[in-house]
Amino acid sequence: MDSIRFNFPAPVIDESVDRLRKDVRSFLQEESRNGSFRPGTDCWCAGIDPEFSRKLGQHGWIGVTWPKQYGGRELSALHRYVITEELLVAGAPVHAHWIADRQSGPLILATGSEEMKQSILPRIAAGECFVALGLSEPESGSDLASVRTRAHRVEGGWEITGTKLWSSGAQSCQYMTVLARTGERNEKKRHEGLTQFLVPLDSPGVTVRGIRDMSGVEHFNESHFEKVFVADDAVLGAVGEGWKQITSELALERSGPERFLSTFIALEKAIQQGAASMEGHQARVIGSILARIRALRAMSLGVAALLGQGQSPDVEAALVKDLGTRLEQDIIERLREFWPIQLKQNFGDELHYLLSDSLLRQPSFTLRGGTNEVLKGIVARGLGLR
Ligand SMILES: Cc1cc2nc3c(=O)[nH]c(=O)nc-3n(C[C@H](O)[C@H](O)[C@H](O)COP(=O)(O)OP(=O)(O)OC[C@H]3O[C@@H](n4cnc5c(N)ncnc54)[C@H](O)[C@@H]3O)c2cc1C
């Protein structure tokens, strides 16, 4: 059998990347000192604060890789990487702009009309416009090709009817990228006939309803589209090519530091609290977690380097997400051995607050963005094993 290789190239980190990291870090320290946010775990999903996103936009830290004509700064994927890493490690409330910065903006850049790029991308980069993901449906999660939301051709555009489920942050978004069926369903070619649309969420016929998760937060939503009209230029890319576009979008979605750093802030707090007395078993456990984080970071940076080269490393991204999200969960499980928590206790102590909060969120880590079973299937296919 041929040897099987993954491609995780080592990135070249130059001085400008380090400088940017320092700037972001000192901004975050200042904001934290001023009490502008309470550091939290899973901040890229649970921390919605449009005002904070606007501040990041004012600093030029959203859409940094995009062309200057659309509000970007033409920096590298590594520059973007260090910004996201610093935001996650600080536990900053970044969900409002996260999806638009990570994947909807790049999708619009690659597939949107010129008018769409000019009118929407600068607003995203300014932290003033947010986009939700409309992929999953009540009957369609892992098997995304089974979506039932339909878009029919009408004069001057399309009419969309259907329901999207679990869209994170949609309540504070102006737009949603909606995957809809535009061609007849063919069981033998299930991935054909799907199209992506950029739908303004204030269109007549759209309703967005928050769903409370077990941590008590309404971070995701059910959105219903009843004969929603969108003009022709709301189509992203080519009609019927939605599946191909989604595959490259998922490489952006699955490989970033948010797939292994969601609970890092709790780990850091635990190390700060326990460092003086840490020894034996406890030191070994913490040490092995840190080693895993380091390995995953190297892999995730490798994917950022490949994305910067214009590649679409979906197999490597699936591997990072599978290993990374299990590590995020493991961190909480292992810390609980040393710092037992009780959910109903008053959150006086910061470490206790971070651990309790993570405990309620961590089941979602291996579901969102594609479940780990599905990711393993992608890796197996990439290795030629299925
Ligand atoms: C916090 C959170 C945020 C989310 N945000 C968004 C969002 O913004 N936009 C959006 O569109 N969706 C979002 N989702 C939905 C997410 O993408 C789906 O939950 C996920 O794709 C799984 O789909 P499902 O929940 O329907 O589970 P199912 O697909 O029904 O899966 C149920 C179980 O069966 C297993 N399974 C399914 N198929 C296979 C297979 N072929 N082989 C082996 N096992 C299999 C799964 O691994 C899982 O354990 C979010 C979910 C969460 C938890």
Ligand as a Chemical Component Dictionary entry (heavy atoms), coordinates in Angstrom:
data_LIG
# 
_chem_comp.id                   LIG 
_chem_comp.type                 NON-POLYMER 
_chem_comp.pdbx_formal_charge   0 
_chem_comp.three_letter_code    LIG 
# 
loop_
_chem_comp_atom.comp_id 
_chem_comp_atom.atom_id 
_chem_comp_atom.alt_atom_id 
_chem_comp_atom.type_symbol 
_chem_comp_atom.charge 
_chem_comp_atom.model_Cartn_x 
_chem_comp_atom.model_Cartn_y 
_chem_comp_atom.model_Cartn_z 
_chem_comp_atom.pdbx_ordinal 
LIG C1  C1  C 0 -23.975 24.689 19.190 1  
LIG C2  C2  C 0 -24.427 24.358 17.784 2  
LIG C3  C3  C 0 -24.407 25.351 16.819 3  
LIG C4  C4  C 0 -24.849 25.051 15.520 4  
LIG N1  N1  N 0 -24.857 26.067 14.598 5  
LIG C5  C5  C 0 -25.348 25.826 13.367 6  
LIG C6  C6  C 0 -25.461 26.885 12.411 7  
LIG O1  O1  O 0 -25.076 28.040 12.671 8  
LIG N2  N2  N 0 -26.004 26.607 11.209 9  
LIG C7  C7  C 0 -26.427 25.356 10.866 10 
LIG O2  O2  O 0 -26.893 25.169 9.742  11 
LIG N3  N3  N 0 -26.342 24.319 11.745 12 
LIG C8  C8  C 0 -25.807 24.532 12.979 13 
LIG N4  N4  N 0 -25.731 23.500 13.893 14 
LIG C9  C9  C 0 -26.247 22.165 13.525 15 
LIG C10 C10 C 0 -25.159 21.140 13.331 16 
LIG O3  O3  O 0 -24.464 21.357 12.120 17 
LIG C11 C11 C 0 -25.870 19.765 13.356 18 
LIG O4  O4  O 0 -26.297 19.561 14.692 19 
LIG C12 C12 C 0 -24.953 18.652 12.947 20 
LIG O5  O5  O 0 -24.657 18.736 11.578 21 
LIG C13 C13 C 0 -25.587 17.269 13.236 22 
LIG O6  O6  O 0 -26.841 17.185 12.709 23 
LIG P1  P1  P 0 -28.076 16.670 13.604 24 
LIG O7  O7  O 0 -28.085 17.473 14.850 25 
LIG O8  O8  O 0 -29.290 16.668 12.732 26 
LIG O9  O9  O 0 -27.701 15.170 14.016 27 
LIG P2  P2  P 0 -27.899 13.860 13.133 28 
LIG O10 O10 O 0 -27.355 14.113 11.759 29 
LIG O11 O11 O 0 -29.306 13.410 13.261 30 
LIG O12 O12 O 0 -26.947 12.848 13.874 31 
LIG C14 C14 C 0 -27.339 12.137 15.052 32 
LIG C15 C15 C 0 -26.216 11.169 15.399 33 
LIG O13 O13 O 0 -26.051 10.213 14.330 34 
LIG C16 C16 C 0 -24.700 10.185 13.897 35 
LIG N5  N5  N 0 -24.610 9.995  12.449 36 
LIG C17 C17 C 0 -25.325 10.663 11.505 37 
LIG N6  N6  N 0 -24.947 10.258 10.273 38 
LIG C18 C18 C 0 -23.955 9.338  10.451 39 
LIG C19 C19 C 0 -23.149 8.564  9.553  40 
LIG N7  N7  N 0 -23.297 8.670  8.234  41 
LIG N8  N8  N 0 -22.259 7.720  10.089 42 
LIG C20 C20 C 0 -22.104 7.615  11.433 43 
LIG N9  N9  N 0 -22.838 8.319  12.333 44 
LIG C21 C21 C 0 -23.742 9.172  11.849 45 
LIG C22 C22 C 0 -24.155 11.554 14.249 46 
LIG O14 O14 O 0 -22.752 11.525 14.387 47 
LIG C23 C23 C 0 -24.855 11.868 15.562 48 
LIG O15 O15 O 0 -24.169 11.274 16.647 49 
LIG C24 C24 C 0 -25.290 23.750 15.191 50 
LIG C25 C25 C 0 -25.286 22.756 16.167 51 
LIG C26 C26 C 0 -24.863 23.048 17.458 52 
LIG C27 C27 C 0 -24.877 21.941 18.478 53 
# 
loop_
_chem_comp_bond.comp_id 
_chem_comp_bond.atom_id_1 
_chem_comp_bond.atom_id_2 
_chem_comp_bond.value_order 
_chem_comp_bond.pdbx_ordinal 
LIG C1  C2  SING 1  
LIG C2  C3  SING 2  
LIG C2  C26 DOUB 3  
LIG C3  C4  DOUB 4  
LIG C4  N1  SING 5  
LIG C4  C24 SING 6  
LIG N1  C5  DOUB 7  
LIG C5  C6  SING 8  
LIG C5  C8  SING 9  
LIG C6  O1  DOUB 10 
LIG C6  N2  SING 11 
LIG N2  C7  SING 12 
LIG C7  O2  DOUB 13 
LIG C7  N3  SING 14 
LIG N3  C8  DOUB 15 
LIG C8  N4  SING 16 
LIG N4  C9  SING 17 
LIG N4  C24 SING 18 
LIG C9  C10 SING 19 
LIG C10 O3  SING 20 
LIG C10 C11 SING 21 
LIG C11 O4  SING 22 
LIG C11 C12 SING 23 
LIG C12 O5  SING 24 
LIG C12 C13 SING 25 
LIG C13 O6  SING 26 
LIG O6  P1  SING 27 
LIG P1  O7  DOUB 28 
LIG P1  O8  SING 29 
LIG P1  O9  SING 30 
LIG O9  P2  SING 31 
LIG P2  O10 DOUB 32 
LIG P2  O11 SING 33 
LIG P2  O12 SING 34 
LIG O12 C14 SING 35 
LIG C14 C15 SING 36 
LIG C15 O13 SING 37 
LIG C15 C23 SING 38 
LIG O13 C16 SING 39 
LIG C16 N5  SING 40 
LIG C16 C22 SING 41 
LIG N5  C17 SING 42 
LIG N5  C21 SING 43 
LIG C17 N6  DOUB 44 
LIG N6  C18 SING 45 
LIG C18 C19 SING 46 
LIG C18 C21 DOUB 47 
LIG C19 N7  SING 48 
LIG C19 N8  DOUB 49 
LIG N8  C20 SING 50 
LIG C20 N9  DOUB 51 
LIG N9  C21 SING 52 
LIG C22 O14 SING 53 
LIG C22 C23 SING 54 
LIG C23 O15 SING 55 
LIG C24 C25 DOUB 56 
LIG C25 C26 SING 57 
LIG C26 C27 SING 58 
# 
